[in-house]
Amino acid sequence: MGSEPNGAGDSDHLKSEIRSFVGSAFKGKELTDNEDIFASGVVNSLFAMELITFLEGTYSITIENEDLELENFSTVDKLVELVERKTASSAAAS
């Protein structure tokens, strides 16, 4: 599979990209990396689908049914963990 796309191996870069995408839904409100994205009331189920599409397309991963736990998507930190876990497992499979 070669090198990971868009610096997926670099947690700081990965966190910055994900924070930027999630932050776009917050329309200027400051978002911390451990703030619950869905508890804020700013995002909805449509955003959840956009988030999954963003993660799959940007990091060449597949979000499986077993990954669809709210906990995996609740914060920027949890999203980074999910992407790192998925990129590591797809690198191991190739």
N, C-alpha and C positions, 0 to 999 in steps of 0.2 A: 504494500500500500504506500510505502514511502513516507515522506514527511506529512505531518498533520496539517490540514488546511487552516489558514488564518490564525496561525500561532496557537492552535488548540492545546499544545503542550506547555504553553506559557500561561500560568494561572492569572497573572496580573493583566495580561493582554486580553485573555478570555473574559475575565471579570469586567474589564472596561467595555468590551463589545456588548456583553449581555446587559450591563447596567445602562448603556446608551439606548439599546433597543427597548428595554422595559421603561426607562425614563421617558421615552417618547409618549407613552400612554399617560404619564403623569402631568403632562403639559406645564412644565416649569417647576412643579413641586419637587423639592429635594428628596431623594430616595437614598436611604442607607442600605448597605449590603445585607443586613439581617432584618430589615423591615418586611413584614408580611404583605406581599403584593396584593393578595386578594382580600385580606381583612380591611384594607384601606378603603374599599368601596369604589375606587377609581376605575378598576378594570373589571371586565365581565367575561363571560364564556367565549365570546367572539375573540377577545384578546388572547384567551388561552389557546385557541386554535391557531391564531397568528403566531403566537410564541412557539408552538410546536413546529409550525412550518419554517419559521426563522431558524430554530435550532437544527432541524434536520437538513435544511438547505445550506446553511452556513458551515456546519461542522461535519457534513457527510455522515450523519448518524441516522438510525431509525429508532424512533420512540415506539417501543412495544407496549402492548396492553398492560403488562405488569409494571411498566414505568409510570403509568397514568395515576399515580398517587399524588394527591394535593401537596403532600409534604415535599415531593421532588421539585415542585414548581413554586413553593411558597415565598422564597427569598432569592435574591441574586446569588448569595452564597450556595444555596441548595441547587440552583440551576447550574452553577459552575461545577459542583460535585457530580451532578448527573451527566453533564457533557464529558467531564474527565473520565468518569466510569465507562461511558458508552464508547469514547474514542479509544480507551485502553482495551476494552473487550473486542472492538472491531480490529484493532491492530494485532491483538493476539490471535484472532481467527484467520488472519491472512498470512 
